[in-house]
Amino acid sequence: MPTDRLSQTFAALADPTRRAILARLSTGEATVNELAEPFEMSLPAVSKHLKVLEHAGLISRGREAQWRPARLQAEPLKDVSDWLETYRRFWEASFARLDALIEELKQKQPKPEKK
Amino acid sequence: MPTDRLSQTFAALADPTRRAILARLSTGEATVNELAEPFEMSLPAVSKHLKVLEHAGLISRGREAQWRPARLQAEPLKDVSDWLETYRRFWEASFARLDALIEELKQKQPKPEKK
Protein backbone atom coordinates (compact mmCIF):
# COMPACT_ATOMS: atom_id res chain seq x y z
CA MET A 1 0.00 0.00 0.00
CA PRO A 2 1.23 3.52 -0.75
CA THR A 3 2.56 5.54 2.16
CA ASP A 4 2.13 9.17 1.13
CA ARG A 5 -1.22 10.75 1.85
CA LEU A 6 -2.24 11.64 -1.70
CA SER A 7 -1.37 8.12 -2.92
CA GLN A 8 -3.44 6.66 -0.08
CA THR A 9 -6.40 8.81 -1.12
CA PHE A 10 -6.09 7.79 -4.79
CA ALA A 11 -5.73 4.09 -3.83
CA ALA A 12 -8.83 4.29 -1.61
CA LEU A 13 -10.81 5.86 -4.48
CA ALA A 14 -9.69 3.19 -6.99
CA ASP A 15 -12.66 0.96 -6.20
CA PRO A 16 -16.25 1.43 -7.39
CA THR A 17 -17.76 0.06 -4.15
CA ARG A 18 -15.75 2.47 -2.00
CA ARG A 19 -16.81 5.37 -4.23
CA ALA A 20 -20.44 4.19 -3.92
CA ILE A 21 -20.05 4.12 -0.11
CA LEU A 22 -18.78 7.73 -0.21
CA ALA A 23 -21.74 8.70 -2.41
CA ARG A 24 -24.11 7.11 0.12
CA LEU A 25 -22.36 8.93 3.00
CA SER A 26 -22.68 12.23 1.14
CA THR A 27 -26.41 11.97 1.96
CA GLY A 28 -25.70 11.48 5.70
CA GLU A 29 -23.93 9.18 8.13
CA ALA A 30 -24.70 5.45 8.08
CA THR A 31 -23.92 2.31 10.07
CA VAL A 32 -22.20 -0.74 8.59
CA ASN A 33 -25.58 -2.48 8.44
CA GLU A 34 -27.15 0.39 6.56
CA LEU A 35 -24.23 0.45 4.12
CA ALA A 36 -24.24 -3.33 3.57
CA GLU A 37 -27.91 -3.51 2.59
CA PRO A 38 -28.02 -1.69 -0.79
CA PHE A 39 -24.72 -3.22 -1.92
CA GLU A 40 -25.80 -6.77 -1.03
CA MET A 41 -22.42 -7.23 0.61
CA SER A 42 -21.42 -9.13 3.74
CA LEU A 43 -20.72 -7.03 6.83
CA PRO A 44 -17.03 -8.07 6.88
CA ALA A 45 -16.65 -6.98 3.24
CA VAL A 46 -18.19 -3.57 4.01
CA SER A 47 -16.05 -3.27 7.16
CA LYS A 48 -12.93 -3.91 5.10
CA HIS A 49 -13.82 -1.13 2.65
CA LEU A 50 -14.61 1.21 5.56
CA LYS A 51 -11.17 0.50 7.06
CA VAL A 52 -9.47 1.50 3.81
CA LEU A 53 -11.57 4.69 3.63
CA GLU A 54 -10.89 5.49 7.30
CA HIS A 55 -7.15 4.87 6.89
CA ALA A 56 -7.17 7.37 3.99
CA GLY A 57 -9.01 9.92 6.15
CA LEU A 58 -12.04 9.87 3.83
CA ILE A 59 -14.45 8.82 6.58
CA SER A 60 -14.58 8.99 10.35
CA ARG A 61 -16.38 6.51 12.61
CA GLY A 62 -18.62 7.23 15.59
CA ARG A 63 -17.49 6.19 19.07
CA GLU A 64 -20.39 3.99 20.13
CA ALA A 65 -18.83 0.53 19.78
CA GLN A 66 -21.98 -1.16 18.60
CA TRP A 67 -23.09 1.26 15.90
CA ARG A 68 -20.06 3.31 14.93
CA PRO A 69 -21.81 5.27 12.18
CA ALA A 70 -19.50 6.27 9.33
CA ARG A 71 -19.34 9.88 8.22
CA LEU A 72 -17.81 11.45 5.11
CA GLN A 73 -14.61 13.49 5.59
CA ALA A 74 -13.99 15.47 2.43
CA GLU A 75 -10.66 17.16 3.27
CA PRO A 76 -8.48 14.60 1.40
CA LEU A 77 -10.68 15.19 -1.66
CA LYS A 78 -9.70 18.86 -1.57
CA ASP A 79 -6.04 17.76 -1.87
CA VAL A 80 -6.98 15.71 -4.94
CA SER A 81 -8.77 18.75 -6.37
CA ASP A 82 -5.72 20.95 -5.72
CA TRP A 83 -3.45 18.37 -7.37
CA LEU A 84 -5.77 18.20 -10.41
CA GLU A 85 -5.83 21.97 -10.89
CA THR A 86 -2.36 21.93 -12.55
CA TYR A 87 -3.76 19.73 -15.31
CA ARG A 88 -7.03 21.57 -15.95
CA ARG A 89 -5.55 23.63 -18.80
CA PHE A 90 -4.63 20.37 -20.59
CA TRP A 91 -8.11 18.88 -20.70
CA GLU A 92 -9.66 22.27 -21.40
CA ALA A 93 -7.18 22.71 -24.28
CA SER A 94 -7.97 19.28 -25.69
CA PHE A 95 -11.72 19.98 -25.60
CA ALA A 96 -11.09 23.35 -27.27
CA ARG A 97 -9.19 21.52 -30.05
CA LEU A 98 -12.12 19.12 -30.46
CA ASP A 99 -14.55 22.05 -30.71
CA ALA A 100 -12.32 23.68 -33.35
CA LEU A 101 -12.22 20.39 -35.30
CA ILE A 102 -16.02 20.06 -35.22
CA GLU A 103 -16.36 23.67 -36.40
CA GLU A 104 -13.91 22.97 -39.23
CA LEU A 105 -15.85 19.88 -40.32
CA LYS A 106 -19.10 21.88 -40.29
CA GLN A 107 -17.54 24.52 -42.55
CA LYS A 108 -16.43 21.85 -45.01
CA GLN A 109 -19.91 20.33 -45.33
CA PRO A 110 -21.68 21.26 -48.56
CA LYS A 111 -24.27 23.94 -47.87
CA PRO A 112 -27.91 22.94 -48.45
CA GLU A 113 -29.10 24.16 -51.86
CA LYS A 114 -31.59 26.98 -51.98
CA LYS A 115 -35.00 26.04 -53.36
CA MET B 1 -6.37 -4.42 -11.01
CA PRO B 2 -9.65 -2.51 -11.23
CA THR B 3 -11.62 -2.82 -14.47
CA ASP B 4 -13.75 0.31 -14.67
CA ARG B 5 -12.17 3.37 -16.23
CA LEU B 6 -12.36 5.72 -13.25
CA SER B 7 -10.88 3.08 -10.91
CA GLN B 8 -8.06 2.52 -13.41
CA THR B 9 -7.33 6.25 -13.40
CA PHE B 10 -7.32 6.46 -9.61
CA ALA B 11 -5.08 3.35 -9.34
CA ALA B 12 -2.62 4.81 -11.86
CA LEU B 13 -2.47 8.06 -9.85
CA ALA B 14 -1.88 6.24 -6.54
CA ASP B 15 1.88 6.34 -6.94
CA PRO B 16 4.17 9.35 -6.38
CA THR B 17 6.56 8.37 -9.20
CA ARG B 18 3.74 8.10 -11.72
CA ARG B 19 2.40 11.52 -10.64
CA ALA B 20 5.95 12.93 -10.99
CA ILE B 21 6.14 11.46 -14.51
CA LEU B 22 2.84 13.21 -15.39
CA ALA B 23 4.20 16.47 -13.94
CA ARG B 24 7.32 16.11 -16.13
CA LEU B 25 5.14 15.38 -19.19
CA SER B 26 3.05 18.47 -18.48
CA THR B 27 6.13 20.44 -19.61
CA GLY B 28 6.34 18.50 -22.89
CA GLU B 29 6.76 14.99 -24.30
CA ALA B 30 9.72 12.88 -23.20
CA THR B 31 11.39 9.57 -24.03
CA VAL B 32 11.88 6.76 -21.51
CA ASN B 33 15.55 7.78 -21.23
CA GLU B 34 14.67 11.39 -20.51
CA LEU B 35 12.15 10.29 -17.89
CA ALA B 36 14.51 7.83 -16.21
CA GLU B 37 17.31 10.36 -15.64
CA PRO B 38 15.81 12.74 -13.03
CA PHE B 39 14.17 9.88 -11.13
CA GLU B 40 17.37 7.80 -10.99
CA MET B 41 15.31 4.81 -12.02
CA SER B 42 16.14 1.89 -14.28
CA LEU B 43 14.63 1.96 -17.77
CA PRO B 44 12.52 -1.17 -17.08
CA ALA B 45 11.11 0.47 -13.92
CA VAL B 46 10.15 3.62 -15.86
CA SER B 47 8.71 1.49 -18.68
CA LYS B 48 6.52 -0.35 -16.18
CA HIS B 49 5.12 2.92 -14.81
CA LEU B 50 4.54 4.18 -18.37
CA LYS B 51 2.58 1.01 -19.18
CA VAL B 52 0.27 1.62 -16.20
CA LEU B 53 -0.22 5.25 -17.24
CA GLU B 54 -0.81 4.27 -20.89
CA HIS B 55 -3.29 1.55 -19.89
CA ALA B 56 -5.22 4.19 -17.90
CA GLY B 57 -5.23 6.51 -20.92
CA LEU B 58 -3.18 9.14 -19.07
CA ILE B 59 -0.36 9.11 -21.63
CA SER B 60 0.06 8.16 -25.26
CA ARG B 61 3.28 6.91 -26.86
CA GLY B 62 4.85 7.95 -30.15
CA ARG B 63 5.04 5.40 -32.96
CA GLU B 64 8.78 5.37 -33.64
CA ALA B 65 9.76 2.08 -32.06
CA GLN B 66 13.13 3.27 -30.81
CA TRP B 67 12.11 6.52 -29.09
CA ARG B 68 8.40 6.29 -28.47
CA PRO B 69 8.13 9.64 -26.65
CA ALA B 70 5.41 9.74 -24.01
CA ARG B 71 2.84 12.51 -24.06
CA LEU B 72 0.32 13.57 -21.42
CA GLN B 73 -3.36 12.78 -22.13
CA ALA B 74 -5.46 14.73 -19.67
CA GLU B 75 -8.96 13.53 -20.59
CA PRO B 76 -9.18 10.90 -17.78
CA LEU B 77 -8.26 13.67 -15.32
CA LYS B 78 -11.36 15.57 -16.42
CA ASP B 79 -13.45 12.54 -15.38
CA VAL B 80 -11.77 12.64 -11.95
CA SER B 81 -12.54 16.35 -11.72
CA ASP B 82 -16.19 15.74 -12.67
CA TRP B 83 -16.43 12.97 -10.06
CA LEU B 84 -14.92 15.28 -7.39
CA GLU B 85 -17.35 18.10 -8.10
CA THR B 86 -20.13 16.36 -6.12
CA TYR B 87 -17.98 16.56 -3.00
CA ARG B 88 -16.75 20.14 -3.34
CA ARG B 89 -19.55 21.47 -1.10
CA PHE B 90 -18.35 19.17 1.70
CA TRP B 91 -14.77 20.39 1.87
CA GLU B 92 -15.86 23.97 1.32
CA ALA B 93 -18.34 23.58 4.20
CA SER B 94 -15.70 22.10 6.50
CA PHE B 95 -13.30 24.97 5.77
CA ALA B 96 -16.11 27.45 6.40
CA ARG B 97 -16.71 25.78 9.80
CA LEU B 98 -12.98 26.06 10.57
CA ASP B 99 -13.03 29.77 9.67
CA ALA B 100 -16.03 30.30 11.96
CA LEU B 101 -14.22 28.49 14.79
CA ILE B 102 -11.10 30.64 14.38
CA GLU B 103 -13.27 33.77 14.39
CA GLU B 104 -15.00 32.55 17.58
CA LEU B 105 -11.66 31.91 19.29
CA LYS B 106 -10.47 35.38 18.30
CA GLN B 107 -13.57 36.93 19.87
CA LYS B 108 -12.97 35.04 23.12
CA GLN B 109 -9.39 36.24 23.47
CA PRO B 110 -8.96 38.95 26.14
CA LYS B 111 -8.58 42.32 24.48
CA PRO B 112 -5.22 44.05 24.97
CA GLU B 113 -5.46 46.62 27.76
CA LYS B 114 -5.33 50.26 26.86
CA LYS B 115 -2.29 52.09 28.15
Boltz contact constraints between the chains, C-beta under 6 A:
constraints:
  - contact:
      token1: [A, 2]
      token2: [B, 14]
      max_distance: 6.0
  - contact:
      token1: [A, 4]
      token2: [B, 16]
      max_distance: 6.0
  - contact:
      token1: [A, 7]
      token2: [B, 14]
      max_distance: 6.0
  - contact:
      token1: [A, 7]
      token2: [B, 15]
      max_distance: 6.0
  - contact:
      token1: [A, 7]
      token2: [B, 16]
      max_distance: 6.0
  - contact:
      token1: [A, 10]
      token2: [B, 10]
      max_distance: 6.0
  - contact:
      token1: [A, 10]
      token2: [B, 13]
      max_distance: 6.0
  - contact:
      token1: [A, 10]
      token2: [B, 14]
      max_distance: 6.0
  - contact:
      token1: [A, 11]
      token2: [B, 14]
      max_distance: 6.0
  - contact:
      token1: [A, 13]
      token2: [B, 10]
      max_distance: 6.0
  - contact:
      token1: [A, 14]
      token2: [B, 2]
      max_distance: 6.0
  - contact:
      token1: [A, 14]
      token2: [B, 7]
      max_distance: 6.0
  - contact:
      token1: [A, 14]
      token2: [B, 10]
      max_distance: 6.0
  - contact:
      token1: [A, 14]
      token2: [B, 11]
      max_distance: 6.0
  - contact:
      token1: [A, 15]
      token2: [B, 7]
      max_distance: 6.0
  - contact:
      token1: [A, 16]
      token2: [B, 4]
      max_distance: 6.0
  - contact:
      token1: [A, 16]
      token2: [B, 7]
      max_distance: 6.0
  - contact:
      token1: [A, 74]
      token2: [B, 87]
      max_distance: 6.0
  - contact:
      token1: [A, 74]
      token2: [B, 90]
      max_distance: 6.0
  - contact:
      token1: [A, 74]
      token2: [B, 91]
      max_distance: 6.0
  - contact:
      token1: [A, 75]
      token2: [B, 91]
      max_distance: 6.0
  - contact:
      token1: [A, 77]
      token2: [B, 84]
      max_distance: 6.0
  - contact:
      token1: [A, 77]
      token2: [B, 87]
      max_distance: 6.0
  - contact:
      token1: [A, 77]
      token2: [B, 91]
      max_distance: 6.0
  - contact:
      token1: [A, 78]
      token2: [B, 91]
      max_distance: 6.0
  - contact:
      token1: [A, 81]
      token2: [B, 84]
      max_distance: 6.0
  - contact:
      token1: [A, 84]
      token2: [B, 77]
      max_distance: 6.0
  - contact:
      token1: [A, 84]
      token2: [B, 81]
      max_distance: 6.0
  - contact:
      token1: [A, 87]
      token2: [B, 74]
      max_distance: 6.0
  - contact:
      token1: [A, 87]
      token2: [B, 77]
      max_distance: 6.0
  - contact:
      token1: [A, 90]
      token2: [B, 74]
      max_distance: 6.0
  - contact:
      token1: [A, 91]
      token2: [B, 74]
      max_distance: 6.0
  - contact:
      token1: [A, 91]
      token2: [B, 75]
      max_distance: 6.0
  - contact:
      token1: [A, 91]
      token2: [B, 77]
      max_distance: 6.0
  - contact:
      token1: [A, 91]
      token2: [B, 78]
      max_distance: 6.0
